[in-house]
């Protein structure tokens, strides 16, 4: 299974926000986009979706920036990926040219089970788990523009 670029960026934005220290100004969408090396417009769409899902708080203007909500800190990575990827099949069986094997195919159900196993392996993880060492220190280093100390 391959995640969409949108889901990938969303997870990276959440990871960046997880390592924001309480004593620093919250990063802006533009700063997070630069840190994660993604186009600002793409990051802005991701942030809007994460805000809509209640995972990120975004404040405009002086003293504004992005921060994780309690839900964002505790959300299951598996649940996040399910929400961001949306429903759909791993393979297209009923498309414009339906597969001739669709009425008796074992591949479709095997792929469905594999997809669920993929999500199940992500379910126990939170975004906080994804920023444990060595990822968190690396994120702190690139966020501040300084190399991370190991």
C-alpha angles and dihedrals in degrees: 000000000000123000120226118252088247093060092044092053092044092055092047092049090051091048091052092050091049091063095049107122120230092237095055129080112263111258121249124235089254091053093048091048091052093047093049091042096235129130113272093233091055092047090049091055091048092049091049090053093046089049090050089052089053094244100111133040113211121192123187130215134019111358090013130126142119129304136168119252122222088261089053092052095050103034119123113247089221091054091047093051091048091052095045096044094044126202121320146116125269088228130032108239101158102039129125088299105035116215111255090220096056096104094057105017121138093185094073094055092043090053091047090054091047091051091051090049088052091053092042090056089055096044098085093049125090125197087255089061089055093059099053116119129335095019099048096053090046091051091049090051097050092042092056095038090241125112112257115252114230 
